[in-house]
Amino acid sequence: KGRFFNRKISTFSHYKLTKCIEYKAKLQGVPVIKVSEYKTSVTCHVCGMQGKRTKNWFTCDCGYKDNAD
C-alpha cells in the first residue's frame, strides 16, 4: 500500500500536489499556509532566526538542535 502511494505522489506535478493537499485539508477543516522554500532548511522553527546546518544536524543560537532533515 505504501509503495503504491509513494509512487503515485512522486509522479504528481507541484501544482497538482498542492491542489490535492489544499482540497483534502479543506475537507478536514485544516488551514493550509503556503511558505516560500527560500532558506527553510536553515531557519529555526522555534525562534525564526537563521541557524547553522551541518551534514546531519541543524543548530540555532537559541539552543534548538535537531536532525537536519
PDB file of N, CA, C and O in Angstrom:
ATOM      1  N   LYS A   1       0.824  -1.197   0.000  1.00  0.00           N
ATOM      2  CA  LYS A   1       0.000   0.000   0.000  1.00  0.00           C
ATOM      3  C   LYS A   1       0.868   1.261   0.000  1.00  0.00           C
ATOM      4  O   LYS A   1       0.621   2.186  -0.773  1.00  0.00           O
ATOM      5  N   GLY A   2       1.884   1.296   0.867  1.00  0.00           N
ATOM      6  CA  GLY A   2       2.752   2.465   0.978  1.00  0.00           C
ATOM      7  C   GLY A   2       3.547   2.738  -0.280  1.00  0.00           C
ATOM      8  O   GLY A   2       3.711   3.890  -0.683  1.00  0.00           O
ATOM      9  N   ARG A   3       4.049   1.667  -0.907  1.00  0.00           N
ATOM     10  CA  ARG A   3       4.835   1.840  -2.142  1.00  0.00           C
ATOM     11  C   ARG A   3       3.989   2.441  -3.246  1.00  0.00           C
ATOM     12  O   ARG A   3       4.430   3.340  -3.963  1.00  0.00           O
ATOM     13  N   PHE A   4       2.766   1.939  -3.380  1.00  0.00           N
ATOM     14  CA  PHE A   4       1.877   2.455  -4.423  1.00  0.00           C
ATOM     15  C   PHE A   4       1.622   3.940  -4.218  1.00  0.00           C
ATOM     16  O   PHE A   4       1.680   4.720  -5.168  1.00  0.00           O
ATOM     17  N   PHE A   5       1.338   4.334  -2.970  1.00  0.00           N
ATOM     18  CA  PHE A   5       1.067   5.732  -2.666  1.00  0.00           C
ATOM     19  C   PHE A   5       2.290   6.596  -2.955  1.00  0.00           C
ATOM     20  O   PHE A   5       2.170   7.656  -3.570  1.00  0.00           O
ATOM     21  N   ASN A   6       3.472   6.148  -2.513  1.00  0.00           N
ATOM     22  CA  ASN A   6       4.698   6.907  -2.753  1.00  0.00           C
ATOM     23  C   ASN A   6       4.971   7.072  -4.244  1.00  0.00           C
ATOM     24  O   ASN A   6       5.379   8.144  -4.691  1.00  0.00           O
ATOM     25  N   ARG A   7       4.749   6.017  -5.004  1.00  0.00           N
ATOM     26  CA  ARG A   7       4.966   6.072  -6.452  1.00  0.00           C
ATOM     27  C   ARG A   7       3.979   7.044  -7.104  1.00  0.00           C
ATOM     28  O   ARG A   7       4.354   7.817  -7.985  1.00  0.00           O
ATOM     29  N   LYS A   8       2.726   7.000  -6.669  1.00  0.00           N
ATOM     30  CA  LYS A   8       1.705   7.879  -7.242  1.00  0.00           C
ATOM     31  C   LYS A   8       2.016   9.346  -6.930  1.00  0.00           C
ATOM     32  O   LYS A   8       1.927  10.199  -7.813  1.00  0.00           O
ATOM     33  N   ILE A   9       2.379   9.639  -5.683  1.00  0.00           N
ATOM     34  CA  ILE A   9       2.695  11.012  -5.286  1.00  0.00           C
ATOM     35  C   ILE A   9       3.918  11.527  -6.035  1.00  0.00           C
ATOM     36  O   ILE A   9       3.957  12.697  -6.418  1.00  0.00           O
ATOM     37  N   SER A  10       4.911  10.680  -6.247  1.00  0.00           N
ATOM     38  CA  SER A  10       6.141  11.139  -6.904  1.00  0.00           C
ATOM     39  C   SER A  10       5.921  11.518  -8.358  1.00  0.00           C
ATOM     40  O   SER A  10       6.768  12.185  -8.951  1.00  0.00           O
ATOM     41  N   THR A  11       4.808  11.109  -8.945  1.00  0.00           N
ATOM     42  CA  THR A  11       4.531  11.467 -10.341  1.00  0.00           C
ATOM     43  C   THR A  11       3.687  12.740 -10.460  1.00  0.00           C
ATOM     44  O   THR A  11       3.489  13.241 -11.567  1.00  0.00           O
ATOM     45  N   PHE A  12       3.191  13.267  -9.340  1.00  0.00           N
ATOM     46  CA  PHE A  12       2.375  14.487  -9.359  1.00  0.00           C
ATOM     47  C   PHE A  12       3.251  15.698  -9.680  1.00  0.00           C
ATOM     48  O   PHE A  12       4.412  15.763  -9.277  1.00  0.00           O
ATOM     49  N   SER A  13       2.684  16.641 -10.400  1.00  0.00           N
ATOM     50  CA  SER A  13       3.369  17.920 -10.576  1.00  0.00           C
ATOM     51  C   SER A  13       3.220  18.698  -9.270  1.00  0.00           C
ATOM     52  O   SER A  13       2.363  18.378  -8.447  1.00  0.00           O
ATOM     53  N   HIS A  14       4.044  19.704  -9.087  1.00  0.00           N
ATOM     54  CA  HIS A  14       3.967  20.521  -7.869  1.00  0.00           C
ATOM     55  C   HIS A  14       2.575  21.145  -7.736  1.00  0.00           C
ATOM     56  O   HIS A  14       1.999  21.155  -6.648  1.00  0.00           O
ATOM     57  N   TYR A  15       2.047  21.654  -8.821  1.00  0.00           N
ATOM     58  CA  TYR A  15       0.731  22.283  -8.810  1.00  0.00           C
ATOM     59  C   TYR A  15      -0.356  21.278  -8.414  1.00  0.00           C
ATOM     60  O   TYR A  15      -1.210  21.585  -7.583  1.00  0.00           O
ATOM     61  N   LYS A  16      -0.327  20.096  -8.998  1.00  0.00           N
ATOM     62  CA  LYS A  16      -1.343  19.087  -8.722  1.00  0.00           C
ATOM     63  C   LYS A  16      -1.262  18.618  -7.262  1.00  0.00           C
ATOM     64  O   LYS A  16      -2.290  18.436  -6.610  1.00  0.00           O
ATOM     65  N   LEU A  17      -0.050  18.427  -6.759  1.00  0.00           N
ATOM     66  CA  LEU A  17       0.128  18.015  -5.375  1.00  0.00           C
ATOM     67  C   LEU A  17      -0.389  19.099  -4.424  1.00  0.00           C
ATOM     68  O   LEU A  17      -1.056  18.792  -3.436  1.00  0.00           O
ATOM     69  N   THR A  18      -0.082  20.362  -4.719  1.00  0.00           N
ATOM     70  CA  THR A  18      -0.552  21.476  -3.899  1.00  0.00           C
ATOM     71  C   THR A  18      -2.075  21.519  -3.865  1.00  0.00           C
ATOM     72  O   THR A  18      -2.666  21.684  -2.798  1.00  0.00           O
ATOM     73  N   LYS A  19      -2.709  21.373  -5.013  1.00  0.00           N
ATOM     74  CA  LYS A  19      -4.172  21.406  -5.090  1.00  0.00           C
ATOM     75  C   LYS A  19      -4.794  20.230  -4.339  1.00  0.00           C
ATOM     76  O   LYS A  19      -5.832  20.388  -3.697  1.00  0.00           O
ATOM     77  N   CYS A  20      -4.177  19.066  -4.413  1.00  0.00           N
ATOM     78  CA  CYS A  20      -4.669  17.880  -3.703  1.00  0.00           C
ATOM     79  C   CYS A  20      -4.582  18.094  -2.194  1.00  0.00           C
ATOM     80  O   CYS A  20      -5.521  17.766  -1.467  1.00  0.00           O
ATOM     81  N   ILE A  21      -3.479  18.634  -1.724  1.00  0.00           N
ATOM     82  CA  ILE A  21      -3.307  18.911  -0.294  1.00  0.00           C
ATOM     83  C   ILE A  21      -4.331  19.938   0.172  1.00  0.00           C
ATOM     84  O   ILE A  21      -4.942  19.769   1.227  1.00  0.00           O
ATOM     85  N   GLU A  22      -4.523  21.004  -0.609  1.00  0.00           N
ATOM     86  CA  GLU A  22      -5.497  22.033  -0.241  1.00  0.00           C
ATOM     87  C   GLU A  22      -6.913  21.458  -0.176  1.00  0.00           C
ATOM     88  O   GLU A  22      -7.672  21.776   0.739  1.00  0.00           O
ATOM     89  N   TYR A  23      -7.264  20.621  -1.135  1.00  0.00           N
ATOM     90  CA  TYR A  23      -8.591  20.008  -1.188  1.00  0.00           C
ATOM     91  C   TYR A  23      -8.840  19.126   0.033  1.00  0.00           C
ATOM     92  O   TYR A  23      -9.868  19.253   0.697  1.00  0.00           O
ATOM     93  N   LYS A  24      -7.894  18.231   0.325  1.00  0.00           N
ATOM     94  CA  LYS A  24      -8.048  17.314   1.458  1.00  0.00           C
ATOM     95  C   LYS A  24      -8.052  18.072   2.790  1.00  0.00           C
ATOM     96  O   LYS A  24      -8.807  17.723   3.698  1.00  0.00           O
ATOM     97  N   ALA A  25      -7.223  19.095   2.909  1.00  0.00           N
ATOM     98  CA  ALA A  25      -7.185  19.884   4.135  1.00  0.00           C
ATOM     99  C   ALA A  25      -8.513  20.615   4.350  1.00  0.00           C
ATOM    100  O   ALA A  25      -9.008  20.692   5.474  1.00  0.00           O
ATOM    101  N   LYS A  26      -9.080  21.144   3.279  1.00  0.00           N
ATOM    102  CA  LYS A  26     -10.356  21.849   3.373  1.00  0.00           C
ATOM    103  C   LYS A  26     -11.462  20.898   3.838  1.00  0.00           C
ATOM    104  O   LYS A  26     -12.315  21.289   4.635  1.00  0.00           O
ATOM    105  N   LEU A  27     -11.456  19.668   3.356  1.00  0.00           N
ATOM    106  CA  LEU A  27     -12.449  18.679   3.779  1.00  0.00           C
ATOM    107  C   LEU A  27     -12.370  18.419   5.280  1.00  0.00           C
ATOM    108  O   LEU A  27     -13.389  18.174   5.926  1.00  0.00           O
ATOM    109  N   GLN A  28     -11.166  18.472   5.831  1.00  0.00           N
ATOM    110  CA  GLN A  28     -10.953  18.201   7.257  1.00  0.00           C
ATOM    111  C   GLN A  28     -10.965  19.465   8.118  1.00  0.00           C
ATOM    112  O   GLN A  28     -10.852  19.389   9.341  1.00  0.00           O
ATOM    113  N   GLY A  29     -11.104  20.630   7.473  1.00  0.00           N
ATOM    114  CA  GLY A  29     -11.118  21.886   8.220  1.00  0.00           C
ATOM    115  C   GLY A  29      -9.739  22.320   8.695  1.00  0.00           C
ATOM    116  O   GLY A  29      -9.615  23.036   9.689  1.00  0.00           O
ATOM    117  N   VAL A  30      -8.710  21.890   7.989  1.00  0.00           N
ATOM    118  CA  VAL A  30      -7.335  22.210   8.363  1.00  0.00           C
ATOM    119  C   VAL A  30      -6.829  23.355   7.481  1.00  0.00           C
ATOM    120  O   VAL A  30      -6.893  23.260   6.256  1.00  0.00           O
ATOM    121  N   PRO A  31      -6.329  24.432   8.086  1.00  0.00           N
ATOM    122  CA  PRO A  31      -5.809  25.536   7.264  1.00  0.00           C
ATOM    123  C   PRO A  31      -4.490  25.151   6.591  1.00  0.00           C
ATOM    124  O   PRO A  31      -3.679  24.420   7.160  1.00  0.00           O
ATOM    125  N   VAL A  32      -4.292  25.649   5.386  1.00  0.00           N
ATOM    126  CA  VAL A  32      -3.048  25.416   4.646  1.00  0.00           C
ATOM    127  C   VAL A  32      -2.354  26.761   4.486  1.00  0.00           C
ATOM    128  O   VAL A  32      -2.944  27.726   3.999  1.00  0.00           O
ATOM    129  N   ILE A  33      -1.112  26.808   4.897  1.00  0.00           N
ATOM    130  CA  ILE A  33      -0.324  28.029   4.779  1.00  0.00           C
ATOM    131  C   ILE A  33       0.821  27.762   3.816  1.00  0.00           C
ATOM    132  O   ILE A  33       1.657  26.892   4.064  1.00  0.00           O
ATOM    133  N   LYS A  34       0.861  28.511   2.715  1.00  0.00           N
ATOM    134  CA  LYS A  34       1.951  28.357   1.749  1.00  0.00           C
ATOM    135  C   LYS A  34       3.150  29.161   2.225  1.00  0.00           C
ATOM    136  O   LYS A  34       3.029  30.333   2.582  1.00  0.00           O
ATOM    137  N   VAL A  35       4.305  28.514   2.224  1.00  0.00           N
ATOM    138  CA  VAL A  35       5.539  29.127   2.698  1.00  0.00           C
ATOM    139  C   VAL A  35       6.579  29.032   1.601  1.00  0.00           C
ATOM    140  O   VAL A  35       6.740  27.983   0.979  1.00  0.00           O
ATOM    141  N   SER A  36       7.282  30.123   1.366  1.00  0.00           N
ATOM    142  CA  SER A  36       8.375  30.097   0.402  1.00  0.00           C
ATOM    143  C   SER A  36       9.454  29.155   0.912  1.00  0.00           C
ATOM    144  O   SER A  36       9.764  29.152   2.103  1.00  0.00           O
ATOM    145  N   GLU A  37      10.022  28.367   0.032  1.00  0.00           N
ATOM    146  CA  GLU A  37      11.053  27.424   0.446  1.00  0.00           C
ATOM    147  C   GLU A  37      12.414  28.083   0.645  1.00  0.00           C
ATOM    148  O   GLU A  37      13.371  27.416   1.039  1.00  0.00           O
ATOM    149  N   TYR A  38      12.511  29.377   0.379  1.00  0.00           N
ATOM    150  CA  TYR A  38      13.770  30.092   0.499  1.00  0.00           C
ATOM    151  C   TYR A  38      14.301  30.021   1.933  1.00  0.00           C
ATOM    152  O   TYR A  38      13.647  30.497   2.862  1.00  0.00           O
ATOM    153  N   LYS A  39      15.457  29.441   2.109  1.00  0.00           N
ATOM    154  CA  LYS A  39      16.172  29.305   3.381  1.00  0.00           C
ATOM    155  C   LYS A  39      15.410  28.535   4.454  1.00  0.00           C
ATOM    156  O   LYS A  39      15.709  28.694   5.638  1.00  0.00           O
ATOM    157  N   THR A  40      14.439  27.710   4.085  1.00  0.00           N
ATOM    158  CA  THR A  40      13.710  26.943   5.105  1.00  0.00           C
ATOM    159  C   THR A  40      14.597  25.908   5.780  1.00  0.00           C
ATOM    160  O   THR A  40      14.329  25.522   6.917  1.00  0.00           O
ATOM    161  N   SER A  41      15.636  25.454   5.110  1.00  0.00           N
ATOM    162  CA  SER A  41      16.499  24.443   5.717  1.00  0.00           C
ATOM    163  C   SER A  41      17.452  25.025   6.750  1.00  0.00           C
ATOM    164  O   SER A  41      18.089  24.273   7.487  1.00  0.00           O
ATOM    165  N   VAL A  42      17.563  26.341   6.821  1.00  0.00           N
ATOM    166  CA  VAL A  42      18.446  26.959   7.818  1.00  0.00           C
ATOM    167  C   VAL A  42      17.698  27.925   8.734  1.00  0.00           C
ATOM    168  O   VAL A  42      18.334  28.629   9.518  1.00  0.00           O
ATOM    169  N   THR A  43      16.377  27.980   8.659  1.00  0.00           N
ATOM    170  CA  THR A  43      15.589  28.850   9.521  1.00  0.00           C
ATOM    171  C   THR A  43      15.061  28.048  10.703  1.00  0.00           C
ATOM    172  O   THR A  43      14.449  26.994  10.524  1.00  0.00           O
ATOM    173  N   CYS A  44      15.298  28.544  11.895  1.00  0.00           N
ATOM    174  CA  CYS A  44      14.862  27.862  13.116  1.00  0.00           C
ATOM    175  C   CYS A  44      13.351  28.005  13.270  1.00  0.00           C
ATOM    176  O   CYS A  44      12.826  29.117  13.205  1.00  0.00           O
ATOM    177  N   HIS A  45      12.648  26.892  13.474  1.00  0.00           N
ATOM    178  CA  HIS A  45      11.200  26.977  13.622  1.00  0.00           C
ATOM    179  C   HIS A  45      10.787  27.360  15.037  1.00  0.00           C
ATOM    180  O   HIS A  45       9.603  27.574  15.298  1.00  0.00           O
ATOM    181  N   VAL A  46      11.755  27.450  15.962  1.00  0.00           N
ATOM    182  CA  VAL A  46      11.458  27.871  17.331  1.00  0.00           C
ATOM    183  C   VAL A  46      11.509  29.395  17.444  1.00  0.00           C
ATOM    184  O   VAL A  46      10.573  30.021  17.941  1.00  0.00           O
ATOM    185  N   CYS A  47      12.614  29.985  16.976  1.00  0.00           N
ATOM    186  CA  CYS A  47      12.783  31.438  17.142  1.00  0.00           C
ATOM    187  C   CYS A  47      12.698  32.225  15.829  1.00  0.00           C
ATOM    188  O   CYS A  47      12.552  33.447  15.855  1.00  0.00           O
ATOM    189  N   GLY A  48      12.788  31.538  14.681  1.00  0.00           N
ATOM    190  CA  GLY A  48      12.686  32.209  13.392  1.00  0.00           C
ATOM    191  C   GLY A  48      13.991  32.773  12.856  1.00  0.00           C
ATOM    192  O   GLY A  48      14.027  33.317  11.752  1.00  0.00           O
ATOM    193  N   MET A  49      15.057  32.648  13.625  1.00  0.00           N
ATOM    194  CA  MET A  49      16.347  33.163  13.176  1.00  0.00           C
ATOM    195  C   MET A  49      17.066  32.126  12.316  1.00  0.00           C
ATOM    196  O   MET A  49      16.690  30.954  12.276  1.00  0.00           O
ATOM    197  N   GLN A  50      18.106  32.587  11.634  1.00  0.00           N
ATOM    198  CA  GLN A  50      18.876  31.676  10.790  1.00  0.00           C
ATOM    199  C   GLN A  50      19.881  30.924  11.642  1.00  0.00           C
ATOM    200  O   GLN A  50      20.688  31.525  12.352  1.00  0.00           O
ATOM    201  N   GLY A  51      19.823  29.600  11.564  1.00  0.00           N
ATOM    202  CA  GLY A  51      20.752  28.754  12.314  1.00  0.00           C
ATOM    203  C   GLY A  51      21.835  28.229  11.404  1.00  0.00           C
ATOM    204  O   GLY A  51      22.059  28.741  10.307  1.00  0.00           O
ATOM    205  N   LYS A  52      22.505  27.192  11.881  1.00  0.00           N
ATOM    206  CA  LYS A  52      23.586  26.590  11.109  1.00  0.00           C
ATOM    207  C   LYS A  52      23.221  25.146  10.789  1.00  0.00           C
ATOM    208  O   LYS A  52      22.709  24.419  11.640  1.00  0.00           O
ATOM    209  N   ARG A  53      23.485  24.752   9.586  1.00  0.00           N
ATOM    210  CA  ARG A  53      23.218  23.380   9.172  1.00  0.00           C
ATOM    211  C   ARG A  53      24.532  22.719   8.795  1.00  0.00           C
ATOM    212  O   ARG A  53      25.275  23.207   7.942  1.00  0.00           O
ATOM    213  N   THR A  54      24.800  21.601   9.449  1.00  0.00           N
ATOM    214  CA  THR A  54      25.949  20.792   9.080  1.00  0.00           C
ATOM    215  C   THR A  54      25.411  19.595   8.311  1.00  0.00           C
ATOM    216  O   THR A  54      24.238  19.571   7.939  1.00  0.00           O
ATOM    217  N   LYS A  55      26.247  18.619   8.073  1.00  0.00           N
ATOM    218  CA  LYS A  55      25.822  17.472   7.274  1.00  0.00           C
ATOM    219  C   LYS A  55      24.570  16.801   7.834  1.00  0.00           C
ATOM    220  O   LYS A  55      23.640  16.514   7.080  1.00  0.00           O
ATOM    221  N   ASN A  56      24.530  16.547   9.130  1.00  0.00           N
ATOM    222  CA  ASN A  56      23.415  15.812   9.714  1.00  0.00           C
ATOM    223  C   ASN A  56      22.598  16.591  10.736  1.00  0.00           C
ATOM    224  O   ASN A  56      21.530  16.125  11.135  1.00  0.00           O
ATOM    225  N   TRP A  57      23.063  17.766  11.177  1.00  0.00           N
ATOM    226  CA  TRP A  57      22.398  18.471  12.262  1.00  0.00           C
ATOM    227  C   TRP A  57      22.120  19.928  11.940  1.00  0.00           C
ATOM    228  O   TRP A  57      22.870  20.584  11.219  1.00  0.00           O
ATOM    229  N   PHE A  58      21.021  20.412  12.497  1.00  0.00           N
ATOM    230  CA  PHE A  58      20.678  21.824  12.453  1.00  0.00           C
ATOM    231  C   PHE A  58      20.805  22.348  13.870  1.00  0.00           C
ATOM    232  O   PHE A  58      20.249  21.757  14.797  1.00  0.00           O
ATOM    233  N   THR A  59      21.525  23.447  14.059  1.00  0.00           N
ATOM    234  CA  THR A  59      21.655  24.050  15.382  1.00  0.00           C
ATOM    235  C   THR A  59      21.383  25.546  15.284  1.00  0.00           C
ATOM    236  O   THR A  59      21.681  26.184  14.274  1.00  0.00           O
ATOM    237  N   CYS A  60      20.810  26.090  16.355  1.00  0.00           N
ATOM    238  CA  CYS A  60      20.492  27.516  16.392  1.00  0.00           C
ATOM    239  C   CYS A  60      21.053  28.122  17.668  1.00  0.00           C
ATOM    240  O   CYS A  60      21.256  27.421  18.660  1.00  0.00           O
ATOM    241  N   ASP A  61      21.300  29.421  17.642  1.00  0.00           N
ATOM    242  CA  ASP A  61      21.825  30.117  18.818  1.00  0.00           C
ATOM    243  C   ASP A  61      20.844  30.115  19.988  1.00  0.00           C
ATOM    244  O   ASP A  61      21.252  30.314  21.132  1.00  0.00           O
ATOM    245  N   CYS A  62      19.539  29.889  19.714  1.00  0.00           N
ATOM    246  CA  CYS A  62      18.548  29.856  20.796  1.00  0.00           C
ATOM    247  C   CYS A  62      18.636  28.550  21.586  1.00  0.00           C
ATOM    248  O   CYS A  62      17.986  28.405  22.621  1.00  0.00           O
ATOM    249  N   GLY A  63      19.447  27.592  21.095  1.00  0.00           N
ATOM    250  CA  GLY A  63      19.625  26.330  21.799  1.00  0.00           C
ATOM    251  C   GLY A  63      18.933  25.152  21.138  1.00  0.00           C
ATOM    252  O   GLY A  63      19.128  24.005  21.542  1.00  0.00           O
ATOM    253  N   TYR A  64      18.129  25.431  20.128  1.00  0.00           N
ATOM    254  CA  TYR A  64      17.427  24.341  19.437  1.00  0.00           C
ATOM    255  C   TYR A  64      18.403  23.549  18.580  1.00  0.00           C
ATOM    256  O   TYR A  64      19.229  24.125  17.872  1.00  0.00           O
ATOM    257  N   LYS A  65      18.304  22.222  18.648  1.00  0.00           N
ATOM    258  CA  LYS A  65      19.147  21.334  17.859  1.00  0.00           C
ATOM    259  C   LYS A  65      18.297  20.157  17.409  1.00  0.00           C
ATOM    260  O   LYS A  65      17.551  19.583  18.202  1.00  0.00           O
ATOM    261  N   ASP A  66      18.409  19.799  16.135  1.00  0.00           N
ATOM    262  CA  ASP A  66      17.610  18.685  15.603  1.00  0.00           C
ATOM    263  C   ASP A  66      18.286  18.119  14.356  1.00  0.00           C
ATOM    264  O   ASP A  66      19.243  18.688  13.833  1.00  0.00           O
ATOM    265  N   ASN A  67      17.770  17.003  13.904  1.00  0.00           N
ATOM    266  CA  ASN A  67      18.226  16.382  12.665  1.00  0.00           C
ATOM    267  C   ASN A  67      18.028  17.397  11.531  1.00  0.00           C
ATOM    268  O   ASN A  67      17.001  18.073  11.484  1.00  0.00           O
ATOM    269  N   ALA A  68      18.983  17.507  10.634  1.00  0.00           N
ATOM    270  CA  ALA A  68      18.919  18.487   9.555  1.00  0.00           C
ATOM    271  C   ALA A  68      17.806  18.219   8.546  1.00  0.00           C
ATOM    272  O   ALA A  68      17.373  19.136   7.849  1.00  0.00           O
ATOM    273  N   ASP A  69      17.345  16.991   8.461  1.00  0.00           N
ATOM    274  CA  ASP A  69      16.270  16.688   7.516  1.00  0.00           C
ATOM    275  C   ASP A  69      14.931  17.046   8.107  1.00  0.00           C
ATOM    276  O   ASP A  69      13.901  16.863   7.459  1.00  0.00           O
TER     277      ASP A  69
END
